[in-house]
Amino acid sequence: MEKQDIFTLLNGAVKMHRSQYNATSDAVWLASLPCATPKTVLDVGIGSGGVALCLHHHFPDAQITGLDITDDILDVCRDNAKINNCDIELLHQDIFTWSTPKTYDLVITNPPYFTGTPTTRNPKAHHNTDLRLWIRRCVARVRPRGYFCTIVDAGRLGDVVMAMNKTCGDITIIPLFGAKNTAERVLVRGRACSKGPCVIYKGLAMNCDSILRDGLTIQKILSNISA
């Protein structure tokens, strides 16, 4: 294995094969969002495994299941899990049609929120998808009092909150800012079967080293964020 075939996340803690499905900083941010230690995790649209492997770094004892509709991306994820000594159950399933009674302590997803011309590198992937339905299907797999976490483009926040509103409370919203004055991404967390209020925190910089390099979780730095 050539050194240049590998890149890392979390300052080297997570290793990944370079491929056409490379994880971005969104994966690191999303994995930092859970506020309680889960025993079971479902990663919907697991892709090459960036979110799941960062989660494994934060919660090494969690049992992680990953779901995706694309065979070759699951192969990439399987290889990435192997080089990180992480055991992930991988399911070739579509969240829109998958039928199971199983629920999880944590359901997490970096959903296909993009619209426009489908990508040619992964034509089987969901594109121009019904984001609200995607979120509702994910939330349905959360056990009572368990958590749902996602990251989306800031412009799709309304769709996410609308989809969560009937079944989740304690909704936490954390904007992420780049060079613009408006948020580029938004982290959203909710708790199933809860009546707790929605809280919007002051935003964080998308290049925040405490998350991206030092490997802190959002929960660990909340004391530095003013509600």
ROZAMI-686481 format. One line per field, with one value per atom (N, C-alpha, C): residue number from 0; atom name; x, y, z. Coordinates in Angstrom, 3 decimals. Example, Ala and Ser with C-alpha at 12.3 -4.5 7.8 and 13.67 -1.06 7.14 Angstrom:
<recs>
seba	(0/0/0/1/1/1) $
loti	(N/CA/C/N/CA/C) $
x	(13.190/12.300/13.200/12.850/13.670/12.900) $
y	(-5.690/-4.500/-3.300/-2.250/-1.060/0.030) $
z	(7.800/7.800/7.800/7.080/7.140/7.870) $
</recs>
This chain:
<recs>
seba	(0/0/0/1/1/1/2/2/2/3/3/3/4/4/4/5/5/5/6/6/6/7/7/7/8/8/8/9/9/9/10/10/10/11/11/11/12/12/12/13/13/13/14/14/14/15/15/15/16/16/16/17/17/17/18/18/18/19/19/19/20/20/20/21/21/21/22/22/22/23/23/23/24/24/24/25/25/25/26/26/26/27/27/27/28/28/28/29/29/29/30/30/30/31/31/31/32/32/32/33/33/33/34/34/34/35/35/35/36/36/36/37/37/37/38/38/38/39/39/39/40/40/40/41/41/41/42/42/42/43/43/43/44/44/44/45/45/45/46/46/46/47/47/47/48/48/48/49/49/49/50/50/50/51/51/51/52/52/52/53/53/53/54/54/54/55/55/55/56/56/56/57/57/57/58/58/58/59/59/59/60/60/60/61/61/61/62/62/62/63/63/63/64/64/64/65/65/65/66/66/66/67/67/67/68/68/68/69/69/69/70/70/70/71/71/71/72/72/72/73/73/73/74/74/74/75/75/75/76/76/76/77/77/77/78/78/78/79/79/79/80/80/80/81/81/81/82/82/82/83/83/83/84/84/84/85/85/85/86/86/86/87/87/87/88/88/88/89/89/89/90/90/90/91/91/91/92/92/92/93/93/93/94/94/94/95/95/95/96/96/96/97/97/97/98/98/98/99/99/99/100/100/100/101/101/101/102/102/102/103/103/103/104/104/104/105/105/105/106/106/106/107/107/107/108/108/108/109/109/109/110/110/110/111/111/111/112/112/112/113/113/113/114/114/114/115/115/115/116/116/116/117/117/117/118/118/118/119/119/119/120/120/120/121/121/121/122/122/122/123/123/123/124/124/124/125/125/125/126/126/126/127/127/127/128/128/128/129/129/129/130/130/130/131/131/131/132/132/132/133/133/133/134/134/134/135/135/135/136/136/136/137/137/137/138/138/138/139/139/139/140/140/140/141/141/141/142/142/142/143/143/143/144/144/144/145/145/145/146/146/146/147/147/147/148/148/148/149/149/149/150/150/150/151/151/151/152/152/152/153/153/153/154/154/154/155/155/155/156/156/156/157/157/157/158/158/158/159/159/159/160/160/160/161/161/161/162/162/162/163/163/163/164/164/164/165/165/165/166/166/166/167/167/167/168/168/168/169/169/169/170/170/170/171/171/171/172/172/172/173/173/173/174/174/174/175/175/175/176/176/176/177/177/177/178/178/178/179/179/179/180/180/180/181/181/181/182/182/182/183/183/183/184/184/184/185/185/185/186/186/186/187/187/187/188/188/188/189/189/189/190/190/190/191/191/191/192/192/192/193/193/193/194/194/194/195/195/195/196/196/196/197/197/197/198/198/198/199/199/199/200/200/200/201/201/201/202/202/202/203/203/203/204/204/204/205/205/205/206/206/206/207/207/207/208/208/208/209/209/209/210/210/210/211/211/211/212/212/212/213/213/213/214/214/214/215/215/215/216/216/216/217/217/217/218/218/218/219/219/219/220/220/220/221/221/221/222/222/222/223/223/223/224/224/224/225/225/225/226/226/226) $
loti	(N/CA/C/N/CA/C/N/CA/C/N/CA/C/N/CA/C/N/CA/C/N/CA/C/N/CA/C/N/CA/C/N/CA/C/N/CA/C/N/CA/C/N/CA/C/N/CA/C/N/CA/C/N/CA/C/N/CA/C/N/CA/C/N/CA/C/N/CA/C/N/CA/C/N/CA/C/N/CA/C/N/CA/C/N/CA/C/N/CA/C/N/CA/C/N/CA/C/N/CA/C/N/CA/C/N/CA/C/N/CA/C/N/CA/C/N/CA/C/N/CA/C/N/CA/C/N/CA/C/N/CA/C/N/CA/C/N/CA/C/N/CA/C/N/CA/C/N/CA/C/N/CA/C/N/CA/C/N/CA/C/N/CA/C/N/CA/C/N/CA/C/N/CA/C/N/CA/C/N/CA/C/N/CA/C/N/CA/C/N/CA/C/N/CA/C/N/CA/C/N/CA/C/N/CA/C/N/CA/C/N/CA/C/N/CA/C/N/CA/C/N/CA/C/N/CA/C/N/CA/C/N/CA/C/N/CA/C/N/CA/C/N/CA/C/N/CA/C/N/CA/C/N/CA/C/N/CA/C/N/CA/C/N/CA/C/N/CA/C/N/CA/C/N/CA/C/N/CA/C/N/CA/C/N/CA/C/N/CA/C/N/CA/C/N/CA/C/N/CA/C/N/CA/C/N/CA/C/N/CA/C/N/CA/C/N/CA/C/N/CA/C/N/CA/C/N/CA/C/N/CA/C/N/CA/C/N/CA/C/N/CA/C/N/CA/C/N/CA/C/N/CA/C/N/CA/C/N/CA/C/N/CA/C/N/CA/C/N/CA/C/N/CA/C/N/CA/C/N/CA/C/N/CA/C/N/CA/C/N/CA/C/N/CA/C/N/CA/C/N/CA/C/N/CA/C/N/CA/C/N/CA/C/N/CA/C/N/CA/C/N/CA/C/N/CA/C/N/CA/C/N/CA/C/N/CA/C/N/CA/C/N/CA/C/N/CA/C/N/CA/C/N/CA/C/N/CA/C/N/CA/C/N/CA/C/N/CA/C/N/CA/C/N/CA/C/N/CA/C/N/CA/C/N/CA/C/N/CA/C/N/CA/C/N/CA/C/N/CA/C/N/CA/C/N/CA/C/N/CA/C/N/CA/C/N/CA/C/N/CA/C/N/CA/C/N/CA/C/N/CA/C/N/CA/C/N/CA/C/N/CA/C/N/CA/C/N/CA/C/N/CA/C/N/CA/C/N/CA/C/N/CA/C/N/CA/C/N/CA/C/N/CA/C/N/CA/C/N/CA/C/N/CA/C/N/CA/C/N/CA/C/N/CA/C/N/CA/C/N/CA/C/N/CA/C/N/CA/C/N/CA/C/N/CA/C/N/CA/C/N/CA/C/N/CA/C/N/CA/C/N/CA/C/N/CA/C/N/CA/C/N/CA/C/N/CA/C/N/CA/C/N/CA/C/N/CA/C/N/CA/C/N/CA/C/N/CA/C/N/CA/C/N/CA/C/N/CA/C/N/CA/C/N/CA/C/N/CA/C/N/CA/C/N/CA/C/N/CA/C/N/CA/C/N/CA/C/N/CA/C/N/CA/C/N/CA/C/N/CA/C/N/CA/C/N/CA/C/N/CA/C/N/CA/C/N/CA/C/N/CA/C/N/CA/C/N/CA/C/N/CA/C/N/CA/C/N/CA/C/N/CA/C/N/CA/C/N/CA/C/N/CA/C/N/CA/C/N/CA/C/N/CA/C/N/CA/C/N/CA/C/N/CA/C) $
x	(0.841/0.000/0.883/0.720/1.507/0.959/1.882/1.492/0.514/0.712/-0.141/-1.550/-1.766/-3.101/-3.986/-3.417/-4.143/-4.175/-5.353/-5.423/-6.053/-5.955/-6.425/-7.386/-8.173/-9.064/-8.709/-9.146/-8.911/-7.421/-6.642/-5.195/-4.519/-4.967/-4.329/-5.009/-6.024/-6.689/-7.517/-8.012/-8.827/-8.131/-7.919/-7.269/-8.317/-8.136/-9.066/-8.335/-8.776/-8.256/-8.745/-7.847/-8.284/-9.100/-10.216/-11.092/-11.942/-12.893/-13.814/-14.873/-14.832/-15.822/-15.160/-14.231/-13.502/-14.396/-14.237/-14.982/-14.445/-15.302/-14.924/-15.041/-14.795/-14.909/-16.337/-17.334/-18.712/-18.824/-18.080/-18.125/-17.590/-16.509/-15.914/-16.877/-17.457/-18.412/-19.608/-20.167/-21.350/-21.041/-19.894/-19.520/-19.287/-19.039/-18.801/-20.084/-21.231/-22.495/-23.195/-23.159/-23.888/-23.516/-24.538/-24.314/-24.375/-24.638/-24.697/-23.999/-23.420/-22.699/-23.687/-23.693/-24.644/-24.084/-24.974/-24.573/-24.734/-25.770/-26.029/-26.205/-25.627/-25.648/-26.053/-26.891/-27.202/-26.756/-25.868/-25.404/-26.085/-27.026/-27.815/-27.120/-26.822/-26.016/-24.572/-24.046/-22.737/-21.608/-21.791/-20.748/-19.449/-18.344/-17.038/-16.700/-17.588/-17.421/-16.829/-16.700/-16.066/-16.753/-18.079/-18.819/-18.692/-18.925/-18.900/-17.532/-16.468/-15.135/-14.746/-15.187/-14.975/-15.801/-17.008/-17.824/-17.136/-16.543/-15.823/-14.677/-14.045/-12.976/-13.533/-14.702/-15.301/-15.945/-16.550/-17.296/-16.864/-15.686/-15.120/-15.920/-16.788/-17.548/-18.912/-19.280/-20.583/-20.627/-21.765/-21.996/-22.582/-21.840/-22.232/-22.750/-23.904/-24.481/-24.528/-24.095/-24.113/-24.983/-25.747/-26.676/-26.382/-26.335/-26.137/-26.696/-27.004/-27.600/-26.586/-25.331/-24.344/-23.306/-23.205/-22.315/-20.860/-20.366/-18.933/-18.544/-19.436/-19.099/-19.077/-19.897/-19.850/-18.537/-18.017/-16.704/-15.608/-15.671/-14.700/-14.823/-16.058/-16.286/-15.745/-15.941/-15.443/-13.919/-13.244/-11.780/-11.335/-12.061/-11.708/-11.903/-12.963/-13.196/-12.069/-11.596/-10.548/-9.256/-8.840/-7.559/-7.656/-8.896/-9.086/-9.468/-9.389/-9.741/-11.124/-12.058/-13.421/-14.387/-15.193/-16.174/-17.501/-17.863/-19.112/-19.989/-21.235/-22.206/-22.703/-22.471/-22.848/-24.043/-25.056/-26.289/-26.498/-26.722/-27.037/-28.557/-28.996/-30.425/-30.705/-31.953/-32.434/-33.290/-32.966/-33.711/-35.184/-35.516/-36.910/-37.728/-37.080/-37.816/-37.446/-36.400/-35.919/-36.976/-37.283/-38.289/-37.631/-37.680/-37.102/-37.771/-37.954/-38.487/-37.388/-36.140/-35.030/-34.899/-34.592/-34.312/-32.933/-32.413/-31.040/-30.969/-29.946/-29.725/-29.446/-28.733/-28.357/-28.511/-29.236/-29.289/-28.665/-27.720/-26.953/-26.921/-26.962/-26.953/-26.405/-25.571/-25.156/-25.937/-27.131/-28.076/-27.754/-28.363/-28.163/-29.035/-28.554/-29.377/-29.156/-28.240/-27.973/-29.095/-29.301/-30.250/-29.527/-30.130/-29.509/-29.157/-28.114/-27.718/-27.057/-27.528/-26.913/-25.435/-24.670/-23.240/-22.993/-21.994/-21.680/-20.813/-20.131/-19.237/-20.000/-21.233/-22.030/-23.495/-23.827/-25.168/-26.257/-25.884/-26.895/-27.333/-26.561/-26.871/-28.125/-28.807/-29.970/-29.550/-30.314/-30.051/-31.407/-31.491/-32.772/-33.799/-33.363/-34.206/-35.206/-36.204/-37.176/-36.519/-35.888/-35.113/-35.995/-37.192/-38.076/-38.417/-38.701/-39.006/-37.776/-36.608/-35.354/-35.186/-35.383/-35.229/-36.275/-37.512/-38.559/-38.258/-37.745/-37.406/-36.257/-35.317/-34.214/-34.707/-35.508/-36.007/-36.849/-37.534/-38.352/-37.526/-36.238/-35.361/-34.678/-35.035/-34.483/-35.349/-34.731/-35.501/-36.069/-37.144/-37.667/-36.583/-36.468/-35.479/-34.072/-33.942/-32.663/-32.489/-31.374/-31.028/-30.896/-31.219/-31.004/-30.101/-29.088/-28.146/-27.932/-27.823/-27.571/-26.815/-26.273/-25.660/-26.194/-26.593/-27.133/-26.656/-26.811/-26.642/-27.646/-27.191/-28.037/-29.378/-29.395/-30.628/-31.679/-31.296/-32.249/-32.681/-32.314/-32.643/-34.153/-34.934/-36.385/-36.950/-36.452/-36.931/-36.633/-35.437/-35.034/-35.900/-36.068/-36.851/-38.311/-38.853/-40.246/-40.406/-39.420/-39.499/-39.359/-38.606/-38.360/-39.437/-40.165/-40.973/-42.005/-42.641/-43.728/-43.235/-42.010/-41.547/-40.328/-39.718/-38.511/-38.683/-38.075/-37.940/-36.478/-36.198/-34.806/-33.979/-34.566/-33.861/-32.782/-31.564/-30.408/-29.892/-29.682/-29.236/-27.943/-26.909/-25.611/-25.170/-25.192/-24.740/-23.219/-22.747/-21.315/-21.016/-20.045/-19.738/-18.373/-18.324/-17.072/-16.682/-16.358/-15.930/-17.096/-18.290/-19.463/-20.066/-20.925/-21.633/-22.840/-23.229/-24.339/-23.802/-24.508/-24.071/-24.025/-23.029/-22.908/-23.489/-23.260/-23.800/-24.510/-25.381/-26.061/-26.058/-25.620/-25.740/-27.074/-27.782/-29.090/-29.148/-29.562/-29.722/-31.092/-31.749/-33.043/-33.178/-34.109/-34.337/-35.742/-35.827/-37.119/-38.005/-39.299/-40.315/-40.056/-39.418/-39.154/-40.012/-40.342/-41.104/-40.234/-38.929/-38.029/-38.004/-37.615/-37.632/-36.494/-36.633/-35.582/-34.606/-33.300/-32.253/-31.338/-31.072/-30.146/-28.920/-27.757/-26.522/-25.815/-24.981/-24.094/-23.248/-22.974/-22.293/-20.819/-20.257/-18.836/-18.211/-16.919/-16.188/-15.988/-16.183/-16.081/-14.672/-13.680/-12.303/-11.831/-12.762/-12.464/-11.529/-10.307/-9.324/-9.716/-10.459/-10.860/-11.659/-12.459/-13.243/-12.445/-11.912/-11.337/-9.997/-9.177/-7.849/-7.714/-8.201/-8.037/-9.015/-10.092/-11.014/-11.982/-12.230/-13.234/-14.630/-15.579/-16.971/-17.659/-18.789/-19.577/-19.920/-20.259/-20.642/-19.513/-18.272/-17.130/-16.843/-17.294/-17.015/-18.271/-19.406/-20.653/-20.525/-19.691/-19.539/-18.964/-18.339/-17.771/-18.685/-19.889/-20.859/-22.006/-22.327/-23.429/-24.738/-25.711/-27.006/-27.743) $
y	(-1.191/0.000/1.250/2.094/3.306/4.354/5.106/6.114/7.107/7.486/8.493/7.975/6.690/6.136/6.338/6.863/7.039/8.523/8.988/10.294/10.098/11.108/10.935/12.043/11.747/12.693/12.732/13.756/13.894/13.796/14.537/14.628/13.257/12.397/11.098/9.952/10.246/9.193/8.262/8.767/7.975/7.948/6.745/6.569/6.176/6.692/6.361/6.213/5.240/5.082/6.228/6.760/7.750/7.046/7.652/7.086/8.213/7.866/8.879/9.244/8.612/8.863/9.402/10.308/10.788/11.583/11.315/12.056/13.479/14.391/15.787/16.148/17.411/17.861/17.729/17.663/17.461/16.194/15.150/13.884/14.055/14.821/15.049/15.864/16.892/17.709/16.882/16.093/15.320/14.312/13.665/12.681/13.322/14.622/15.321/15.709/15.537/16.092/15.283/13.940/13.194/13.645/13.694/14.216/13.128/11.893/10.775/9.579/8.724/7.551/6.497/6.177/5.191/3.771/2.810/1.413/0.937/1.430/1.040/2.279/2.232/3.375/2.895/3.670/3.449/4.675/4.469/5.533/5.332/6.226/6.098/6.857/6.127/6.696/6.761/5.643/5.616/6.024/5.850/6.246/5.500/6.221/5.585/5.396/5.821/5.513/6.617/7.820/8.894/9.193/9.332/9.630/8.481/7.259/6.083/5.888/6.102/5.885/6.973/8.207/9.264/8.988/8.469/8.066/6.967/6.011/4.930/5.484/6.539/7.182/7.774/8.411/9.029/7.990/6.954/5.950/4.547/4.101/2.849/1.602/1.654/0.464/0.382/1.395/1.398/0.361/-0.291/-1.213/-0.406/-0.317/0.553/-0.261/0.150/-0.407/0.697/0.386/1.363/0.889/1.807/1.473/2.341/1.725/2.478/1.662/2.368/1.674/1.318/1.760/1.597/0.553/-0.511/-1.625/-1.200/-0.438/-0.153/0.788/1.664/2.536/1.745/0.704/-0.175/-0.944/-1.305/-1.964/-1.035/0.247/1.227/1.368/1.438/1.562/0.353/-0.813/-2.046/-2.008/-1.541/-1.436/-0.388/0.727/1.764/1.279/0.535/-0.015/-0.968/-1.748/-2.733/-2.061/-0.985/-0.369/0.421/0.623/1.279/0.287/-1.015/-2.063/-1.821/-1.453/-1.140/-2.128/-2.761/-3.736/-3.025/-2.835/-2.177/-3.170/-3.289/-4.092/-3.252/-3.731/-2.974/-3.620/-2.805/-3.276/-2.590/-3.385/-2.839/-2.639/-1.476/-1.192/0.262/0.529/1.876/2.329/3.457/3.920/4.136/4.416/4.650/3.366/2.225/0.966/-0.068/0.191/-0.754/-0.950/-2.206/-2.541/-3.331/-2.792/-3.457/-2.929/-3.776/-3.280/-2.751/-2.906/-2.562/-1.060/-0.644/0.762/0.879/2.112/2.346/3.504/3.465/4.565/5.869/5.769/6.937/6.608/7.472/7.393/8.677/8.519/9.657/9.607/10.764/10.766/12.077/11.960/13.089/12.920/13.490/13.115/13.754/13.246/13.816/15.052/16.181/17.391/18.229/17.809/18.589/18.439/19.484/19.460/19.876/19.538/19.901/18.668/18.752/17.660/16.543/15.297/14.187/14.027/13.613/13.396/12.179/12.251/11.124/10.089/10.501/9.556/8.553/8.870/7.954/8.067/7.661/7.868/7.104/6.074/5.305/5.983/6.949/7.606/8.461/8.643/9.521/10.944/11.574/12.967/13.635/14.931/15.624/14.831/14.302/13.406/14.181/13.478/14.052/14.078/15.194/15.267/15.076/15.624/15.476/14.007/13.273/11.853/11.096/11.433/10.802/10.968/12.190/12.468/11.705/11.700/10.976/9.485/8.915/7.492/7.210/8.149/7.986/8.077/9.090/9.295/8.106/7.451/6.283/5.126/5.139/4.061/4.391/5.518/5.910/5.336/4.687/4.158/5.329/5.105/6.169/6.732/8.052/8.813/8.711/8.057/8.049/9.322/9.433/10.675/10.497/11.575/11.680/12.876/12.700/13.773/13.863/15.097/15.288/16.585/16.726/17.963/18.230/19.475/19.826/21.216/21.525/22.890/23.779/24.969/25.841/26.135/26.138/26.421/25.334/24.151/23.038/22.830/23.743/23.581/23.459/24.251/24.199/22.818/22.149/20.798/19.828/19.952/19.033/19.231/20.467/20.743/20.349/20.612/20.216/18.706/17.958/16.501/15.943/16.633/16.168/16.599/17.636/18.359/17.499/16.551/15.779/14.692/14.228/13.067/13.351/14.516/14.845/16.140/16.173/17.395/17.615/18.557/18.886/19.093/19.762/19.986/21.046/20.677/21.554/21.915/23.198/23.691/24.479/24.088/24.766/25.150/26.442/26.881/26.817/26.556/26.535/27.569/28.425/29.539/29.375/29.689/29.774/31.237/31.630/33.006/33.980/33.458/34.311/34.720/35.730/36.158/35.279/34.463/33.542/32.124/31.315/29.950/29.133/28.259/27.371/25.987/25.486/24.204/24.400/23.447/23.468/22.060/21.933/20.679/20.672/19.549/19.439/18.130/18.234/17.055/17.105/15.951/15.881/14.594/14.589/13.406/12.873/11.591/10.977/10.931/11.193/11.105/12.115/13.216/14.257/15.477/16.222/17.462/18.685/18.485/19.580/20.652/21.882/23.008/22.956/23.762/23.923/24.990/24.713/25.650/25.885/27.153/27.518/28.158/27.587/28.089/29.059/29.883/30.723/29.826/30.283/29.444/29.225/28.229/27.903/28.071/28.328/28.406/27.009/26.858/25.545/24.969/25.828/25.348/25.244/25.070/25.005/23.828/24.124/23.080/22.192/22.732/21.929/20.704/20.851/19.736/18.954/19.644/18.980/18.305/18.884/18.321/17.730/18.460/17.990/16.888/16.729/15.633/15.834/17.081/17.330/17.137/16.810/16.730/18.060/18.260/19.473/19.586/18.461/18.469/19.008/18.704/19.129/20.616/21.233/22.655/23.526/22.909/23.686/24.793/24.574/25.579/26.879/26.790/27.981/28.592/28.001/28.514/29.134/30.349/31.021/30.697/30.220/29.889/31.154) $
z	(0.000/0.000/0.000/-1.019/-1.110/-0.136/0.457/1.439/0.848/-0.438/-1.042/-1.309/-1.158/-1.343/-0.119/0.956/2.215/2.584/3.047/3.682/5.053/5.896/7.269/7.679/8.693/9.349/10.832/11.522/12.960/13.293/12.513/12.764/12.769/11.865/11.717/12.440/13.251/14.024/13.144/12.030/11.110/9.752/9.232/7.930/6.892/5.674/4.603/3.278/2.470/1.125/0.246/-0.566/-1.545/-2.632/-2.992/-4.013/-4.571/-5.402/-5.914/-4.878/-3.709/-2.664/-1.389/-1.507/-0.341/0.611/1.900/2.922/3.031/3.489/3.678/5.159/5.463/6.851/7.379/6.490/6.948/7.792/7.401/8.139/9.548/9.686/11.002/11.876/11.295/12.044/12.519/11.627/11.981/13.088/13.000/14.018/15.379/15.408/16.674/17.386/16.734/17.231/18.323/18.329/19.372/20.777/21.653/23.003/24.070/23.671/24.622/23.996/24.816/24.319/23.836/22.539/22.020/22.085/22.299/22.172/20.735/20.063/18.681/17.819/16.608/15.694/14.306/13.635/12.230/11.451/10.463/9.583/8.236/7.918/6.686/5.560/4.467/3.399/3.840/4.294/4.937/4.003/2.702/1.751/2.010/1.967/2.164/3.638/4.535/5.950/6.801/6.272/7.030/8.354/8.329/9.562/10.540/10.050/10.922/11.575/10.822/11.377/12.370/12.135/13.135/14.383/14.202/15.353/16.148/15.439/16.108/16.945/16.450/17.225/18.523/18.453/19.636/20.566/19.969/20.737/20.293/20.705/20.175/20.516/21.512/21.884/21.203/20.433/19.771/18.648/18.496/17.386/16.232/15.130/14.023/12.849/12.333/11.113/10.071/8.853/7.780/6.632/6.071/4.995/3.785/2.596/1.363/0.204/-0.900/-2.048/-3.120/-2.959/-4.020/-3.632/-4.442/-4.134/-4.023/-5.021/-5.017/-3.887/-3.473/-2.349/-1.041/-0.961/0.209/0.246/-0.918/-0.971/-0.452/-0.836/-0.343/1.167/1.656/3.100/3.845/3.284/3.914/4.041/2.990/3.031/4.055/4.126/5.100/6.528/6.753/8.092/8.488/7.518/7.796/8.245/7.571/7.931/9.236/9.731/11.026/12.126/11.797/12.765/13.366/12.494/12.928/12.293/13.097/12.620/12.380/11.115/10.748/9.994/10.402/9.657/8.484/7.269/6.074/5.386/5.091/4.476/3.136/2.104/0.784/0.723/1.169/1.279/0.905/0.567/0.266/1.439/2.054/3.217/2.897/1.629/1.260/1.230/1.005/0.875/1.930/2.711/3.727/4.794/5.061/6.072/7.196/8.410/9.573/10.833/11.844/13.119/14.041/13.639/14.526/14.684/15.911/16.184/16.839/16.882/17.309/18.305/19.135/20.077/19.341/18.231/17.438/15.964/15.257/13.796/13.270/12.372/11.886/10.371/9.722/8.265/7.722/6.707/5.876/4.580/4.500/3.442/2.097/1.037/-0.300/-0.469/0.035/0.010/-1.242/-2.126/-3.327/-4.352/-5.117/-6.222/-7.497/-8.628/-9.897/-10.705/-11.513/-12.393/-11.600/-11.732/-10.986/-11.322/-10.334/-10.537/-11.415/-12.274/-13.147/-12.456/-11.352/-10.687/-9.843/-9.461/-8.647/-9.068/-10.304/-10.844/-10.120/-9.352/-8.633/-7.341/-6.885/-5.616/-5.741/-4.614/-4.597/-4.955/-5.831/-6.175/-6.364/-6.046/-6.073/-5.266/-4.144/-3.364/-2.530/-2.036/-1.108/0.270/0.612/1.853/3.077/3.057/4.221/4.463/3.386/3.537/4.015/3.481/3.923/5.436/5.925/7.354/8.165/7.705/8.442/8.524/7.442/7.443/8.416/8.489/9.437/10.873/11.153/12.511/12.975/12.043/12.387/12.916/12.680/13.130/14.457/15.072/16.367/17.475/18.457/19.588/20.395/21.164/22.015/22.934/22.954/23.730/23.160/22.014/21.321/20.510/19.793/19.111/17.599/16.909/15.466/15.210/14.344/14.033/12.528/12.025/10.602/10.371/9.172/8.699/7.302/7.045/5.730/5.330/4.058/3.591/4.336/4.715/5.525/4.855/3.539/2.825/2.943/3.434/3.579/5.028/5.914/7.327/7.551/6.843/7.016/6.746/5.708/5.383/6.512/7.093/8.161/9.403/9.828/11.035/10.839/9.663/9.382/9.496/8.984/9.013/10.423/11.281/12.646/13.631/13.307/14.277/15.008/14.307/14.917/15.862/15.679/16.454/17.315/17.179/17.940/18.727/19.897/20.668/20.988/21.878/22.202/20.939/19.956/18.693/18.893/18.563/18.698/17.315/17.078/15.779/15.974/15.229/15.321/13.910/13.580/12.250/12.144/10.938/10.653/9.574/9.844/8.961/8.310/7.008/6.290/6.144/4.926/4.688/4.575/4.356/4.172/5.521/5.474/6.683/6.984/6.040/6.238/6.422/7.181/7.454/6.166/6.066/4.914/5.209/6.396/6.836/8.168/8.499/9.786/10.363/11.607/12.354/13.079/13.006/13.661/14.437/15.699/16.556/17.208/17.298/17.962/18.740/19.695/20.523/20.282/19.964/19.664/20.901/20.694/21.756/22.876/22.564/23.552/23.243/24.280/24.143/24.425/24.546/24.877/23.804/24.175/23.239/22.232/21.193/20.188/20.657/20.499/20.893/19.693/19.392/18.323/18.956/18.710/19.292/18.353/18.949/18.162/17.270/16.058/15.094/15.377/14.698/14.765/13.386/13.366/12.102/11.532/10.232/9.607/9.671/9.893/9.997/11.440/12.368/13.802/14.111/14.525/14.801/15.982/16.933/18.095/17.671/16.603/16.078/15.049/14.057/12.890/13.166/14.059/14.316/15.719/16.713/18.096/18.467/17.680/17.910/19.051/19.428/20.458/19.874/20.736/20.315/20.594/19.954/20.199/21.683/22.292/23.704/24.585/24.207/25.018/24.898/23.816/23.665/23.791/24.135/24.281/25.325/26.315/27.377/26.810/25.612/24.999/23.945/23.808/22.849/23.628/23.359/24.054/23.365/24.147/23.584/23.189) $
</recs>
